[in-house]
Amino acid sequence: MRVYGYLRASTKDQDANRAKSTLIDFAGNLQIRISGWFVENESGAKLNRPELFRLLEMAEPDDAILIEQIDRITRLSESDWQKLKSIIINNKLKIISMDLPTSYNFAKSTDEFQKRILDAINSMMLDILAATARKDYVDRRRRQSEGVQKAKSLGKYKGRPEDIELQGKIESLLIDGKSYNYIQNMLGCSRHTISKVSKKVSAIDKRREFL
């Protein structure tokens, strides 16, 4: 059994490698070796995550995915979680998670009957933890939305501050004729952000035409 570490953070500003040393120590205590790492900054509420699916494509039957918590692999809706879970099951992969003690035995078990029992137990526990992770995500989003609405009603909401430095870099690259894909790969920003800056650049150019 090969074990692959999967690390995820939700935004570019967060350190996806934060839990790497913790997982290395955890793997050492279980006496398992981590064969490789897959790291990305993507929302756990999004099914399409490039590094996760690269891992799923590379892994072979009976390999395992090592994670810090279930919410690192899913904050998905029920339908999307079932899609991801079916891929994991169909590929005969295991999940070893620090917050799922019954999964630790995957690293030690060699008995076929015991493996089948563990599969059944962990399938149930995974569903429970996945539902909990999704509820936590939905509750947090709701509280954030309520906070924004309250701030707006009090006239205190200013919105998310703009990243002036990033916008300046995007503007320079747009003026140099670089494509959206090039800028996105170079700066790690979203196409939406590039589009906003592009509209500002176009508006400035139009004003200059009238002067």
N, C-alpha and C positions, 0 to 999 in steps of 0.2 A: 504493500500500500504506500503510494506516494502522498505526501501532504503538502498542500499549497496554502500559503497565507493570503488572505484577502483583507485589505485595508481600505476603508472608505471614509471620506468626509464630505459633507453636503455642499460646501462652497469653496471657491478658490482661496478665500482668506483663511480657511481652516487647514490644520496640518494633518493630512491623511496618514502620515507615518507615526502619529502620536503614540499609538498602541503597539508599535512594532517590537520594542524591547520587552514589553509585557508578554506578548505572544511567544517570543523566543524563550523567555524564562518558563512560561507555561508548558511549551513543547518539551523543554528539557526535563521538567518534572515528570512528564508522561513518557519520557524516553523515546520521543519520536523526532525525526529530522525533517526540517522544512525544506522541500525541494525547490521552492521558488516563491516569489512574491508578486501579487497583482494589486496595484495601488491606483486609486482614482478619486477625483473630486466630483462626485455626482450625487444627486438626491436619491435617497433610498426609497422615495415614493415613485421613482421612475423605473419602469421595467427595463428599458433599453440603456444598459450601462456597458460601454465598450470593453473595459477590462474584465468585468465579471463574465461577459459572454466569451471573451478570449480564453479565460480560465476554463469555462464549461466546455469549450471546443477542444482544448488541449488535453484536459484530464481524461483518463481512461477508467473503465469499470473498476470499482473497489478503491479508487483514489478518494482522498478526503479534502474538504475545504475547511481550513482553520480560521475562525473568526473570534473577535473579542466578545461580541454580543449579537443576538439574532437581528437586532435592528440595523446592524452593519450590512446585512444582506437583504433585509426587507423592511420597508415601511409601506409596502404595497397594498392596494385595494385587494379585496378578496379574490376577484377574478384574475388580476395580474399575479397574485401570489400563487394561485393554483396553476397558472401557466408556468411560472418559474419552478415551482415544486415538481411539476410533471417532467420538466427537462432534467432536473436533478435525479429523480427516481428512474426515469427511462435510461439515463446514462449510468445508472447504478453507482452514483456518487454518495459519499457520506458527508455530513456536516458535523464538525467538532467545534462546539462553542463553549466559551468559558462560563456562560450563564445557563448552560444545560448539562448538569453533571452526568446524566445518563449517557450522554454522547461520548464521554471520556473512554468508555469501555470499547468503542470501535477501534481504539489504538492497540488494544490488548487481545481482543477476542479472536480465536481461530476456529471455534466450534460453529458449524453451520446452523444448528438449531438455535444456539444462543444469538447468533447474528440475526436470525429471522425475528426472534423475540425483541431484540434491540431495535430493529427496523420499525416494528409495529409501535413500540413505546415512543420512540423518537419522532415518528410521524405525527402522533397525537400531540406530543409536547411542542413540536415545531409549530403546529397550527395554533396552539394556545399562545405561544410567545409571539408569533407573527401577528395575531389578532391584537395582542396587547401593544405591540410596537406601532401598529396602524392607529389604534385608538389614541395613543400618546401623541402621534403626529397630528391627527385631526384635532385633538383637544388643544394642542399648542397653537395651531393655525387659527382656531376659533378665538382663543384668548388674545392673540396678536391682532386679529381683526377687530375684536371688541375694544382693545386698547386704542387702535387707530381711530375708530369711530368716536370714542369718547374724547380723544385729543382734538379731533376735528370739530366736535360740537362745542368745545371750549376755546376754539381758535388757536390751539397750541401745536397743531400738527404741521410739521415742516417737510415731511417726506424724507426719503433717503438722501443723504448728502451726495452730491456728484463727485466723482473721482476726476478732478481737473487734470491731474498728471496723465492718467490713462487716456482721457479724451484728447489731450494734446498729442500723444503718441499716435493715436488712431488718425487724427486729422493730418498729421505729417505723412503717414503712410498712404492715406487716400489721395493727398495732393501729388504724391509720387506715382500714383496710378496703380497701387497694389490692390489685389483682389480681396474680396471678403474672406475667402478661405485662407489666403496668405496671412491676413491680419489676425484672424481667429487663431491660427496655429502659432503665430509669432507672439501674441500678447495673451492668449488664453482667455479672451473675452467673448461675450455672446454676440451673435449676429444682430440681435436687437440693439445692443449698445452701439455697434458699428453703424447700423442704419440711422440711429438718432444723430450721431455725429455727422454722418453723410448729409443728412437733411439740413443741419446747421451750416455746414460748409456751402451747400447749394444756396441756402438763403443769403449767406454773406456775399456770395458771388453775384447773386441777382441784385442785391442792394448796390454793389459796386458798379453794376452796369448802368444804373439810373443816375449815379453821381457824375 
